Amino acid sequence: MTATPALQLGDIRKSFGEVTVIHGVDLEIAEGEFVVFVGPSGCGKSTLLRLIAGLDDPTSGDILIQGRRVNAVSESERGLAMVFQSYALYPHMTVRQNLSFGLENMRMPRADITARVDGAAELLQIGMLLDRRPGQLSGGQRQRVAIGRAIVREPVIFLFDEPLSNLDAELRLQMRVEISNLHDQLGNTMIYVTHDQVEAMTMADRIVVLRGGRIEQVGRPLDIYNTPANRFVAGFIGAPQMNFLAGTLADGALTLECGLTRPMHAEGHQGPVTLGIRPESIDVDLDGKGDLTVKVRNYEQLGAITYIYCAFPNDETLTVQLSRQIPLRRGQEIGVTFKAADFHLFGGDDEHALTITEMT
Amino acid sequence: MARLIPFLARTKGSADGKPIGVTDVLAYGYLVLGMLIILVPILWTFATSLKPERQIDNFDTRLLPLSQIEREIPGEGVRPIYRTRDAEGRNVEVFKTGPTRAMTEVAPVDDPAAMFEVPRRDLRPAEEIRIATENYLDPLLKRNGQDTFNFPTYLFNSVFVTVMATLITLLINAMAAFALSKYRFRGRLTFTILIVATLLIPSSIILVSLFFVVWSFGIFGSLWGVIIPAAATPTGVFLLRQYMLTIPDELLEAARMDAASEWRIFWRIVLPLSLPALSVLAILSVIWRWNDFLWPLIVLISDPAKHTLQIGLTTFSGEFDSDFNYILAMTIVSLLPVTLVFVWLQRFITTGIATTGLK
């Protein structure tokens, strides 16, 4: 017997007038999971979160929280808490009032409210800020207060709507770790919306990749990274982006426009395909030896990692990521070797991943 | 005070070090002009309210409260005193001993027997500066037969009408504005436009129908008949709606996630955040209700115990004779409370704006 999932979405659709933004989403989220919705702007991830929160109503479909259908249940009675992108702290209340507002609305006894607020303040290290107003806090502190306001509610599910997008890079990194730690400590189910795939990769138990109101792939971060379901997911997850090289698969051989030819079969697929190869699956040789030679257009030496941006003679570009330091100059010709085991092949109208069945 | 002078003497400042630029002159000129336009009538009213009745009735437009000296002359009674020159060209104080003619008979005050004649034009009233406190004290203390102006009652009625009407106005308008700005429903914009469109109808046009409505509700002749019809103002709804549009929806959504009822969202989130706009509307409402004359006159005229200050002022103005000295003095008195409210609310506006800094 399996435990009741924290959240079930059944064929959720949402239209605003003529425009449909969610085209039938099915999803199950287990108790205690940290799920990240990721996708480019306008993919419907925030809309989906608002539907779960109850701030918007789905046009059709079922939302079940812990097995209970909540379509007709108001946002306040779903037992969820949300952290908004703009934090949405009440500017006229002190931090303590911000935290206790929700509990007061639930008519909780004073002593319990104080205990919960103090507990959350201690957890988030905002105890010394309790008497300040949001206007007197820094971005990171506001973020903590916003999370604290969600924590005190002890919700069934935490909803995060791009909570780190207003922070600077350093603080974002720090808060990322803190939110992950918080998930470990609290063990609650968390749904986190972001357009930043790094956040998705680092924080999620499972990632839901969305595009155009449809789920493209659901899976654990490394599974998605290693076996993307289609070209979109392959390109969206991973930084720097996967290299895509156009080619044709015919008669048991892959012929790339940049000049490479490899014997290859893929589920009997014939015709135009795209070869995907991650930047770190490419090795370089300064003497020009390898599968192909490319010209160095630009490079970034970060010490531990070297990024090389190259171009084939037919102007297709190739990004290489090396975990060592090598001497480089622009315009230099270098040889590149592809690790055949890391090839991804995409074909068909939807550019789905093809299983490479045979390589001789 | 030490901070006030540098504040008032602020200039735009410029890079080339010139202390006063053209824009400063224009800005201060504009401000001074505006200040004069507002202040001159009030100052004139105040200055005139200090003048004795006779000076006002004579249309004496000098600013100072001057009145003719009157002295007790032995054997003649109290007489007005004039200044003139006698035959030797000395200045003397005289009083008239006969009727005023081209050549008027006068006698010096020190020597009533030494009559002489002077041209009427050479007689100048001997004047002294005397603040006519009786303009204020007579109606307030019911002296000198001025017992019709019941100041405490009028003040109470005015304050009651103003306070109650303002509170109801704020509440009703804020609720309407909240709905019109934050809820999505069919015809939201239509309702807003309809409400604003009623500004185009002059109040005198609906006076008669309003009279019938108030009459049929049985509040004619009571203070509520003044308070309730004026409670919902299109200006207030529009002002608050425009302000509430600037409150982010995410705040309301956060409150809904926080299990706040719509009623609580209104009281705990929307109203506190609208404080600057509410203060503006409160000031406007206080001014409207305090200065309101025509409608209270219609509703309350029959019962002097229900008169407001503005109606009360009409007791000094009769069909044939108006006591302008009392009218002006009591006008000044009736201005004081509303001025104090202004000063008090102004502090609220600045703090209101300061605390609303949402990110």
Chai-1 contact restraints between the chains, C-beta under 6 A:
chainA,res_idxA,chainB,res_idxB,connection_type,confidence,min_distance_angstrom,max_distance_angstrom,comment,restraint_id
A,L55,B,E253,contact,1.0,0.0,6.0,A-B,restraint_1
A,E75,B,R256,contact,1.0,0.0,6.0,A-B,restraint_2
A,E75,B,M257,contact,1.0,0.0,6.0,A-B,restraint_3
A,S76,B,R256,contact,1.0,0.0,6.0,A-B,restraint_4
A,S76,B,A259,contact,1.0,0.0,6.0,A-B,restraint_5
A,M82,B,M257,contact,1.0,0.0,6.0,A-B,restraint_6
A,F84,B,E250,contact,1.0,0.0,6.0,A-B,restraint_7
A,F84,B,A254,contact,1.0,0.0,6.0,A-B,restraint_8
A,S86,B,E250,contact,1.0,0.0,6.0,A-B,restraint_9
A,A88,B,E250,contact,1.0,0.0,6.0,A-B,restraint_10
A,A88,B,L251,contact,1.0,0.0,6.0,A-B,restraint_11
A,A88,B,A254,contact,1.0,0.0,6.0,A-B,restraint_12
A,P91,B,L358,contact,1.0,0.0,6.0,A-B,restraint_13
A,H92,B,P272,contact,1.0,0.0,6.0,A-B,restraint_14
A,H92,B,T355,contact,1.0,0.0,6.0,A-B,restraint_15
A,F101,B,D258,contact,1.0,0.0,6.0,A-B,restraint_16
A,G102,B,D258,contact,1.0,0.0,6.0,A-B,restraint_17
A,G102,B,A259,contact,1.0,0.0,6.0,A-B,restraint_18
A,N105,B,D258,contact,1.0,0.0,6.0,A-B,restraint_19
A,N105,B,A259,contact,1.0,0.0,6.0,A-B,restraint_20
A,N105,B,A260,contact,1.0,0.0,6.0,A-B,restraint_21
A,M106,B,A259,contact,1.0,0.0,6.0,A-B,restraint_22
A,G135,B,G357,contact,1.0,0.0,6.0,A-B,restraint_23
